[in-house]
Amino acid sequence: MKKHFIKVVLSCAIIVGSFSSCKNSSSSSKNVSRATGWKINAKEGGFQYNSDFKEQETPPGTVFVEGGTFTKGKVQDDIMHDWNNTPTQQHVQSFYMDETEVTNVMYLEYLDYLKAVYPPENPNYRNIYNGALPDTLVWRNRLGFNETMTNNYLRHPAYAEYPVVGVNWVQASQYAEWRTDRVNEVMLEREGYIAQDAKYKVLNGEMSGTFSTEAYLNNPESVYGGEIDSLQGKQKRDSINAFAKRSSGVIMPEYRLPTETEWEYAAQALIGSREYNNYRGRKKYPWEGDYTRNGQRVGRGDQLANFKQAKGDYGGIAGWSDDGADITAEVKSYKPNDFGLYDMAGNVSEWVADVYRPIVDDEISDFNYYRGNIFLKKAIDEDGKVKVLEDKIVYDTLPNGKIVALNLPGEIEMVPVTEEETYLRTNFDSSDNRGYRDGDPGSSRFFQRFSDEANNRMMYDSPKHKVERDSTGKILRQYDTSNYRTSLINDEVRVYKGGSWRDRAFWLDPAQRRYLPQYMATDDIGFRCAMSRVGSKSKSKNKTVRHKKAK
């Protein structure tokens, strides 16, 4: 009886132990589902997921900007008396931003790629390359001799690491899209989803198609002109993981222009200063203090940015009190701010993503504020597959007559969302939200004095010119001759920030904002790219420190 009892106890213990073991393994193993107990990433099939993913790596050319709360807007002098950026408290999610402005050599790599893959000698491709070319004539002045810059600034190696200029907002946005595809191509190659050096076969003309991130994710068989099977890497041995997905954790989010809120937050760089006045928005420049000269012992008196110091003074007296530049300066010529970002004041002003409005409506959003959303969806064909624009290229003629490609061959077709997607939604009800609650009857700020139903006038009723090109390439212009236009502001004007080599110190304040039509370019506006951070707000090392302190 006693032996029998011991056997029962031991058996129960073994069963309980086994059960506990199974329970622990199912709850602790990263490759066993906590929801169902099924295996994840099983060789037999089933749910495939990157359970080893730790955090997003820093994209090429960028630095990490940890998000947080700050006072967006001008709280100091406003000599222009427009107060178009009144102070509001905003919160920004973490993101990555280019360490420097996009340089000439970086942009030339883009042009070289377009010229090789879409040769302008081909009539179908001519405007892809030509539409991406910067406007080098921006350097010309009726009463100034600047032909040296006109002929050399973009391409001469002496200016290789200088910020690219003559690029309009549309071109800057398209560069960011192209860069997204090139970086993700490298990531997939590194992880074995694409064969080594496959990208060079496209450049060398050995393959007719090219790589598009969204096309790869939605219809991978269409990538590289439908020849991706011959270009797959070591992952091809495992048919389950032949193609990467978003769940693979390999694909980077898109490069893009930073929002105005992101740019201003990154420029202020409050991470290195927690003084009350700075937190409340009292920091005047991207560096500490209220002056443009270095007050530290090392380098005392040196200018901290490249800007116009006085009328006829673009750099100072030669050899003394000089800022080292007369036009733009080589990137990294001045100290970075506390985020590690260079030239967030001076050198060139920078395009940001936002559509310009004189009033930032603080009643609408205080989280990742941005005006300019146009929500799109993927076009689906009759077979239920995502449409890929294999050979179809859609061109657009800008108001200045420049023709740009709205898509590249191999990209997927995007269309506006419809009422079916927005029905009964509370967060958005239309595809184009650039003018949302802005002078319309639903606005939080009413501008009734501007409305006139008889003439159908609204506050932002800029001229509506029509510019086209005929079959011979001749520009056809139809000018708006209405006498009821009261503004130059519309949904195609974009914000630029930061001050430049042409600007006085007033414009170096990160809160200052100006605008320009998105199709125009100048010799003092450049750009840099940003990328959203997915996952945690802080990097792993910061989280580790925080946990240690908590203990």
C-alpha positions as CSV (number, residue, x, y, z in Angstrom):
1,M,0.0,0.0,0.0
2,K,2.8,2.3,0.9
3,K,4.7,1.5,-2.3
4,H,1.6,2.1,-4.3
5,F,1.1,5.5,-2.7
6,I,4.7,6.5,-3.4
7,K,4.2,5.4,-7.1
8,V,1.1,7.5,-7.4
9,V,2.8,10.5,-5.9
10,L,5.8,10.1,-8.1
11,S,3.6,9.7,-11.2
12,C,1.6,12.8,-10.3
13,A,4.8,14.7,-9.7
14,I,6.1,13.6,-13.1
15,I,2.8,14.6,-14.8
16,V,2.7,17.9,-13.0
17,G,6.4,18.5,-13.7
18,S,5.8,17.6,-17.4
19,F,2.8,19.9,-17.5
20,S,4.8,22.7,-15.8
21,S,7.6,22.2,-18.3
22,C,5.2,22.4,-21.2
23,K,3.5,25.4,-19.8
24,N,6.8,27.2,-19.2
25,S,8.1,26.3,-22.7
26,S,4.9,27.5,-24.3
27,S,4.8,30.7,-22.5
28,S,8.5,31.6,-22.6
29,S,9.6,30.3,-26.0
30,K,9.6,33.0,-28.6
31,N,8.8,30.5,-31.3
32,V,5.7,29.2,-29.6
33,S,2.5,31.2,-29.7
34,R,1.2,32.6,-26.4
35,A,-2.2,32.7,-27.9
36,T,-2.6,29.2,-29.3
37,G,0.4,27.1,-28.3
38,W,1.2,26.5,-31.9
39,K,4.7,26.7,-33.3
40,I,5.9,29.9,-34.9
41,N,8.3,29.6,-37.9
42,A,7.9,25.9,-38.1
43,K,9.6,24.1,-41.0
44,E,6.3,22.4,-41.7
45,G,4.6,25.7,-42.4
46,G,2.1,27.8,-40.5
47,F,2.7,31.3,-39.1
48,Q,6.0,32.9,-40.1
49,Y,7.3,35.9,-38.1
50,N,10.6,37.5,-37.2
51,S,10.6,36.6,-33.5
52,D,14.3,37.6,-33.3
53,F,13.6,41.3,-34.1
54,K,15.0,43.6,-31.5
55,E,14.7,47.2,-32.8
56,Q,14.9,49.3,-35.9
57,E,18.5,49.9,-37.0
58,T,19.6,53.4,-37.8
59,P,19.1,54.0,-41.5
60,P,22.1,55.0,-43.7
61,G,23.0,58.7,-43.4
62,T,20.7,59.5,-40.4
63,V,20.9,60.0,-36.7
64,F,18.3,59.0,-34.1
65,V,16.0,61.8,-32.7
66,E,14.2,60.7,-29.6
67,G,10.7,62.2,-29.5
68,G,9.1,64.2,-26.8
69,T,7.2,67.3,-25.8
70,F,8.3,70.9,-26.8
71,T,7.0,74.3,-27.4
72,K,6.5,74.8,-31.1
73,G,6.4,78.3,-32.4
74,K,7.8,81.8,-31.9
75,V,8.0,83.2,-28.4
76,Q,10.6,85.9,-29.0
77,D,11.1,88.7,-31.6
78,D,9.0,88.8,-34.7
79,I,10.1,91.7,-36.8
80,M,8.0,90.6,-39.7
81,H,4.8,91.0,-37.5
82,D,3.1,88.1,-39.1
83,W,3.0,85.7,-36.1
84,N,2.4,82.7,-38.4
85,N,3.8,80.3,-35.8
86,T,2.2,81.1,-32.5
87,P,3.4,79.0,-29.6
88,T,1.7,75.6,-29.0
89,Q,2.8,72.6,-27.0
90,Q,3.3,69.6,-29.3
91,H,4.5,66.0,-28.9
92,V,6.6,64.3,-31.5
93,Q,7.2,60.6,-31.9
94,S,10.8,59.4,-32.3
95,F,12.3,59.5,-35.8
96,Y,15.5,59.5,-37.8
97,M,16.9,62.5,-39.7
98,D,19.7,63.0,-42.1
99,E,22.9,64.1,-40.3
100,T,23.5,66.7,-43.0
101,E,21.6,68.3,-45.8
102,V,21.5,66.2,-49.0
103,T,24.7,67.0,-50.8
104,N,25.6,67.5,-54.5
105,V,27.3,64.1,-54.6
106,M,24.3,62.4,-53.0
107,Y,22.0,63.9,-55.5
108,L,24.3,63.1,-58.4
109,E,24.1,59.4,-57.5
110,Y,20.4,59.7,-57.9
111,L,20.8,61.4,-61.3
112,D,23.3,58.8,-62.4
113,Y,20.9,56.0,-61.5
114,L,18.0,57.6,-63.5
115,K,20.2,58.2,-66.5
116,A,21.5,54.6,-66.5
117,V,18.2,52.8,-65.9
118,Y,15.9,55.3,-67.8
119,P,18.2,56.7,-70.5
120,P,17.0,60.1,-71.7
121,E,17.8,59.1,-75.3
122,N,14.6,57.0,-75.1
123,P,11.7,59.3,-75.8
124,N,9.5,57.4,-73.3
125,Y,12.1,58.1,-70.5
126,R,13.4,61.5,-71.5
127,N,11.4,63.5,-68.9
128,I,12.3,61.1,-66.0
129,Y,15.9,62.3,-66.0
130,N,15.2,65.8,-67.2
131,G,12.5,66.3,-64.6
132,A,14.9,65.4,-61.8
133,L,17.7,67.8,-62.8
134,P,18.2,70.7,-60.4
135,D,17.8,74.2,-61.8
136,T,21.3,75.4,-62.1
137,L,20.2,78.8,-63.4
138,V,19.0,79.8,-59.9
139,W,22.5,81.2,-59.4
140,R,22.1,83.9,-62.1
141,N,21.6,87.5,-61.2
142,R,20.9,90.4,-63.5
143,L,23.5,92.5,-61.8
144,G,25.8,89.9,-60.4
145,F,28.5,87.6,-61.9
146,N,27.7,84.1,-60.7
147,E,28.3,82.0,-63.9
148,T,31.0,80.0,-62.1
149,M,28.3,78.5,-59.8
150,T,25.9,78.1,-62.6
151,N,28.4,75.9,-64.5
152,N,30.2,74.2,-61.6
153,Y,28.3,74.1,-58.4
154,L,26.3,70.9,-59.0
155,R,28.9,68.7,-60.7
156,H,32.4,69.9,-59.8
157,P,34.1,67.8,-57.1
158,A,35.1,70.9,-55.3
159,Y,31.4,71.3,-54.3
160,A,30.8,67.6,-53.8
161,E,30.0,67.9,-50.1
162,Y,28.1,71.1,-50.4
163,P,24.3,71.0,-50.0
164,V,22.4,70.6,-53.3
165,V,20.3,73.6,-54.3
166,G,18.0,74.4,-57.2
167,V,15.8,71.5,-56.2
168,N,12.1,72.1,-55.8
169,W,9.8,70.4,-53.2
170,V,8.5,67.9,-55.8
171,Q,12.0,66.8,-56.8
172,A,13.1,66.5,-53.1
173,S,10.1,64.3,-52.4
174,Q,10.8,62.1,-55.4
175,Y,14.5,61.7,-54.3
176,A,13.3,60.4,-51.0
177,E,11.1,57.8,-52.7
178,W,14.0,56.7,-54.8
179,R,16.3,56.5,-51.8
180,T,13.8,54.3,-50.0
181,D,13.9,51.7,-52.8
182,R,17.7,51.7,-53.0
183,V,18.2,51.3,-49.3
184,N,15.7,48.4,-49.1
185,E,17.3,46.8,-52.0
186,V,20.6,46.7,-50.0
187,M,18.8,45.4,-46.9
188,L,17.2,42.5,-48.8
189,E,20.5,41.7,-50.4
190,R,22.2,41.6,-47.0
191,E,19.6,39.3,-45.5
192,G,19.7,36.9,-48.5
193,Y,16.4,37.6,-50.1
194,I,18.1,39.1,-53.2
195,A,21.3,37.8,-54.8
196,Q,24.5,39.7,-54.2
197,D,25.0,42.6,-56.6
198,A,21.6,42.1,-58.3
199,K,21.1,45.8,-58.2
200,Y,24.1,46.4,-60.5
201,K,22.5,44.2,-63.2
202,V,19.8,46.8,-63.5
203,L,22.4,49.6,-63.8
204,N,24.4,47.7,-66.4
205,G,21.3,47.1,-68.5
206,E,21.4,43.3,-68.0
207,M,17.8,43.5,-66.7
208,S,14.9,45.5,-68.0
209,G,13.0,46.1,-64.8
210,T,14.0,47.6,-61.4
211,F,13.1,47.3,-57.7
212,S,10.2,49.0,-56.0
213,T,9.7,48.5,-52.2
214,E,5.9,48.6,-52.4
215,A,5.7,46.4,-55.5
216,Y,8.0,43.9,-53.8
217,L,5.8,43.7,-50.7
218,N,2.5,43.5,-52.6
219,N,3.4,41.6,-55.8
220,P,7.0,40.4,-55.5
221,E,6.8,38.4,-58.8
222,S,6.6,41.7,-60.7
223,V,9.9,43.1,-59.4
224,Y,12.9,43.3,-61.7
225,G,10.6,43.1,-64.7
226,G,9.2,39.7,-63.5
227,E,12.7,38.2,-63.4
228,I,13.1,38.1,-59.6
229,D,13.2,34.3,-59.5
230,S,16.6,34.4,-61.1
231,L,17.9,37.0,-58.6
232,Q,16.8,35.5,-55.3
233,G,19.4,34.8,-52.7
234,K,20.0,32.1,-50.1
235,Q,16.5,32.4,-48.7
236,K,15.2,30.8,-51.9
237,R,16.3,27.4,-50.4
238,D,13.5,27.8,-47.9
239,S,10.3,28.2,-50.0
240,I,8.4,29.5,-46.9
241,N,10.7,32.5,-46.7
242,A,11.4,33.1,-50.4
243,F,10.2,36.7,-50.2
244,A,10.5,39.1,-47.3
245,K,7.3,40.7,-45.8
246,R,6.7,43.5,-43.4
247,S,6.6,40.9,-40.7
248,S,10.2,39.9,-41.6
249,G,11.4,43.1,-40.1
250,V,13.9,43.7,-42.9
251,I,12.0,46.3,-44.9
252,M,12.8,49.9,-43.8
253,P,10.0,52.5,-43.5
254,E,10.1,55.1,-46.2
255,Y,12.5,58.0,-46.4
256,R,10.5,61.3,-46.7
257,L,10.7,65.0,-46.0
258,P,10.4,65.8,-42.3
259,T,7.2,67.4,-41.1
260,E,7.6,71.0,-40.0
261,T,7.0,69.9,-36.4
262,E,9.7,67.2,-36.6
263,W,12.2,69.7,-38.2
264,E,11.6,72.4,-35.6
265,Y,11.8,69.8,-32.7
266,A,15.1,68.4,-34.1
267,A,16.6,71.9,-34.6
268,Q,15.8,73.0,-31.1
269,A,17.5,69.9,-29.7
270,L,16.4,70.3,-26.1
271,I,17.9,67.0,-25.2
272,G,21.1,68.7,-24.1
273,S,19.4,71.4,-22.0
274,R,16.6,70.9,-19.5
275,E,16.4,74.5,-18.2
276,Y,12.9,75.8,-17.7
277,N,13.1,78.6,-20.2
278,N,14.5,76.3,-22.9
279,Y,11.8,73.7,-22.2
280,R,9.1,76.5,-22.6
281,G,10.5,77.4,-25.9
282,R,13.0,80.2,-25.0
283,K,15.9,78.6,-26.8
284,K,16.7,81.0,-29.7
285,Y,19.0,78.9,-31.9
286,P,20.0,75.2,-32.3
287,W,22.9,76.0,-30.0
288,E,22.9,77.4,-26.4
289,G,22.8,81.1,-25.9
290,D,21.4,84.2,-27.6
291,Y,24.4,84.9,-29.8
292,T,25.7,83.6,-33.1
293,R,29.3,83.5,-32.0
294,N,31.0,80.7,-30.0
295,G,31.3,81.7,-26.3
296,Q,33.3,78.7,-25.2
297,R,37.0,78.8,-24.5
298,V,38.0,76.8,-27.5
299,G,37.0,78.6,-30.7
300,R,35.8,81.7,-28.8
301,G,34.4,84.3,-31.2
302,D,33.9,81.9,-34.2
303,Q,30.6,82.0,-36.0
304,L,28.4,79.0,-35.3
305,A,26.6,79.1,-38.7
306,N,26.8,80.3,-42.2
307,F,24.5,83.4,-42.7
308,K,24.4,86.9,-44.0
309,Q,25.9,89.2,-41.3
310,A,25.0,92.6,-42.8
311,K,24.2,94.2,-46.0
312,G,26.9,93.3,-48.4
313,D,28.5,91.1,-45.8
314,Y,28.1,87.4,-46.5
315,G,31.0,86.1,-44.4
316,G,33.0,88.7,-42.6
317,I,36.4,90.3,-43.3
318,A,38.8,87.9,-45.0
319,G,41.1,86.3,-42.4
320,W,39.4,87.8,-39.4
321,S,36.0,87.2,-37.9
322,D,35.1,85.2,-41.0
323,D,32.5,82.4,-41.0
324,G,34.4,80.5,-43.7
325,A,31.9,80.8,-46.5
326,D,30.4,83.4,-48.9
327,I,27.8,81.2,-50.5
328,T,27.0,77.7,-49.1
329,A,29.5,75.9,-47.0
330,E,30.7,72.3,-47.0
331,V,28.5,70.2,-44.7
332,K,29.9,69.6,-41.2
333,S,31.8,72.9,-41.3
334,Y,30.2,73.9,-38.0
335,K,29.4,72.1,-34.8
336,P,26.3,69.9,-34.7
337,N,23.5,70.5,-32.3
338,D,22.8,68.2,-29.3
339,F,21.1,65.6,-31.6
340,G,24.2,65.4,-33.8
341,L,22.5,67.3,-36.7
342,Y,24.6,69.7,-38.7
343,D,23.5,73.0,-40.2
344,M,20.0,73.2,-38.7
345,A,20.5,76.9,-38.9
346,G,22.2,78.7,-41.8
347,N,24.0,77.3,-44.9
348,V,20.7,76.5,-46.8
349,S,17.1,76.7,-45.8
350,E,15.3,73.4,-46.0
351,W,12.1,72.1,-47.5
352,V,9.7,70.4,-45.0
353,A,6.6,68.3,-45.9
354,D,3.9,70.7,-44.7
355,V,1.5,72.8,-46.8
356,Y,1.8,76.4,-45.6
357,R,-1.0,78.2,-43.7
358,P,-0.5,81.4,-41.8
359,I,-2.1,79.8,-38.7
360,V,-1.1,76.5,-37.1
361,D,-4.4,75.2,-35.7
362,D,-3.6,74.0,-32.2
363,E,-7.2,73.0,-31.6
364,I,-6.9,70.1,-34.1
365,S,-3.9,68.1,-33.2
366,D,-1.0,68.3,-30.7
367,F,0.4,64.9,-31.6
368,N,2.7,64.7,-34.7
369,Y,1.0,67.8,-36.1
370,Y,1.2,67.9,-39.9
371,R,-0.9,69.6,-42.6
372,G,-0.7,67.9,-46.0
373,N,-2.2,64.4,-45.7
374,I,-3.5,62.9,-48.9
375,F,-4.7,59.4,-48.1
376,L,-4.3,56.9,-50.9
377,K,-4.9,53.2,-51.4
378,K,-3.5,50.5,-53.7
379,A,-5.3,50.0,-57.0
380,I,-6.6,46.4,-57.5
381,D,-7.0,44.8,-60.9
382,E,-9.7,42.5,-62.0
383,D,-7.9,39.4,-60.7
384,G,-7.7,41.0,-57.2
385,K,-4.0,41.7,-57.4
386,V,-2.3,45.0,-56.8
387,K,-1.8,46.9,-60.1
388,V,1.9,47.4,-61.1
389,L,2.7,50.2,-63.6
390,E,5.1,48.1,-65.7
391,D,5.6,50.5,-68.6
392,K,3.1,53.2,-67.9
393,I,4.6,56.5,-66.8
394,V,2.4,59.4,-65.8
395,Y,3.9,62.8,-66.3
396,D,2.8,66.2,-64.9
397,T,3.5,69.7,-66.2
398,L,4.3,72.0,-63.4
399,P,3.2,75.6,-63.5
400,N,6.7,76.7,-64.6
401,G,6.5,74.3,-67.6
402,K,8.9,71.7,-66.1
403,I,7.7,68.1,-66.8
404,V,8.2,65.6,-64.0
405,A,7.3,61.9,-63.8
406,L,4.7,61.1,-61.1
407,N,5.8,57.4,-61.1
408,L,8.6,55.2,-62.3
409,P,8.1,52.0,-64.2
410,G,7.6,49.0,-61.9
411,E,5.8,51.0,-59.1
412,I,2.3,50.2,-57.9
413,E,-0.6,52.4,-58.8
414,M,-2.1,54.4,-56.0
415,V,-5.6,55.9,-56.1
416,P,-7.6,58.2,-53.7
417,V,-9.7,56.6,-51.0
418,T,-13.4,56.6,-51.6
419,E,-16.6,57.1,-49.6
420,E,-16.7,53.4,-49.0
421,E,-13.5,53.6,-46.9
422,T,-14.5,56.8,-45.1
423,Y,-18.2,56.0,-44.3
424,L,-19.0,56.4,-40.6
425,R,-15.3,57.1,-39.8
426,T,-14.7,59.8,-37.2
427,N,-11.0,60.3,-37.9
428,F,-11.2,61.3,-41.6
429,D,-13.8,61.6,-44.2
430,S,-12.0,62.4,-47.5
431,S,-8.8,61.6,-49.3
432,D,-7.3,65.1,-49.6
433,N,-7.0,66.8,-46.2
434,R,-4.6,69.6,-47.1
435,G,-7.3,72.3,-46.5
436,Y,-9.2,70.6,-43.7
437,R,-10.9,73.0,-41.3
438,D,-9.2,75.9,-42.9
439,G,-11.5,78.8,-43.7
440,D,-14.4,76.6,-44.4
441,P,-17.7,76.5,-42.5
442,G,-16.4,73.7,-40.3
443,S,-13.2,75.6,-39.4
444,S,-12.3,76.2,-35.8
445,R,-11.4,79.7,-36.8
446,F,-14.0,81.5,-38.9
447,F,-13.1,83.8,-41.8
448,Q,-16.6,84.8,-42.8
449,R,-15.5,88.2,-44.0
450,F,-13.6,86.5,-46.8
451,S,-16.5,84.4,-48.1
452,D,-18.8,85.5,-50.9
453,E,-21.1,82.9,-52.2
454,A,-22.0,84.9,-55.2
455,N,-18.4,84.9,-56.4
456,N,-17.5,81.6,-54.7
457,R,-14.6,83.1,-52.9
458,M,-12.8,81.7,-49.9
459,M,-9.9,82.9,-47.8
460,Y,-7.2,81.1,-49.8
461,D,-8.4,81.9,-53.4
462,S,-5.0,82.0,-55.2
463,P,-4.9,82.4,-59.0
464,K,-5.6,79.2,-60.9
465,H,-3.3,79.3,-63.9
466,K,-3.3,76.4,-66.4
467,V,0.0,75.3,-68.0
468,E,0.3,72.5,-70.5
469,R,2.6,71.3,-73.2
470,D,1.4,70.3,-76.7
471,S,2.7,67.3,-78.7
472,T,5.6,69.3,-79.9
473,G,6.7,70.3,-76.4
474,K,5.5,73.9,-76.7
475,I,4.3,75.5,-73.5
476,L,0.6,76.5,-73.5
477,R,-0.3,79.0,-70.8
478,Q,-3.7,80.1,-69.7
479,Y,-3.5,82.8,-67.0
480,D,-6.1,83.4,-64.4
481,T,-7.4,87.0,-65.0
482,S,-9.9,87.1,-62.2
483,N,-10.1,90.3,-60.2
484,Y,-11.3,88.5,-57.1
485,R,-8.0,86.8,-56.1
486,T,-6.8,87.9,-52.7
487,S,-4.0,85.4,-51.8
488,L,-1.0,83.5,-53.2
489,I,-1.5,80.7,-50.7
490,N,-3.0,77.4,-51.9
491,D,-2.5,73.7,-51.4
492,E,0.7,73.7,-53.5
493,V,2.7,76.0,-51.3
494,R,5.2,74.4,-48.9
495,V,7.0,75.5,-45.8
496,Y,10.8,75.9,-45.7
497,K,12.8,76.6,-42.6
498,G,16.2,77.1,-41.1
499,G,17.7,80.3,-42.6
500,S,20.4,80.3,-45.2
501,W,23.6,81.9,-46.4
502,R,21.4,84.7,-47.9
503,D,19.5,85.4,-44.6
504,R,20.1,87.6,-41.6
505,A,20.4,86.0,-38.2
506,F,16.7,86.5,-37.5
507,W,15.8,83.6,-39.8
508,L,18.1,81.2,-38.0
509,D,15.5,80.7,-35.2
510,P,14.0,77.2,-35.7
511,A,10.5,78.6,-35.2
512,Q,10.7,81.0,-38.2
513,R,8.8,79.7,-41.2
514,R,8.3,80.9,-44.8
515,Y,6.7,79.4,-47.9
516,L,7.2,79.0,-51.6
517,P,5.3,77.2,-54.3
518,Q,6.3,73.6,-54.4
519,Y,7.4,73.8,-58.1
520,M,9.9,76.6,-57.5
521,A,13.6,76.3,-56.6
522,T,16.2,78.8,-55.4
523,D,20.0,78.9,-54.7
524,D,19.4,79.0,-51.0
525,I,16.9,76.2,-50.3
526,G,18.0,72.5,-50.0
527,F,16.6,69.6,-48.0
528,R,17.3,66.6,-45.9
529,C,15.3,63.4,-45.4
530,A,13.7,61.8,-42.4
531,M,12.3,58.4,-41.5
532,S,9.8,57.4,-38.8
533,R,10.9,55.1,-36.0
534,V,8.8,52.0,-35.6
535,G,8.6,50.3,-32.2
536,S,9.8,51.8,-29.0
537,K,10.3,55.5,-28.3
538,S,13.9,55.0,-27.0
539,K,16.8,52.9,-28.2
540,S,17.7,49.8,-26.3
541,K,20.7,51.2,-24.4
542,N,18.5,54.0,-23.1
543,K,15.8,51.6,-22.0
544,T,18.5,49.5,-20.2
545,V,19.8,52.5,-18.3
546,R,16.2,53.4,-17.3
547,H,15.5,49.9,-16.0
548,K,18.7,49.9,-14.0
549,K,17.9,53.2,-12.4
550,A,14.4,51.9,-11.5
551,K,15.9,48.9,-9.7
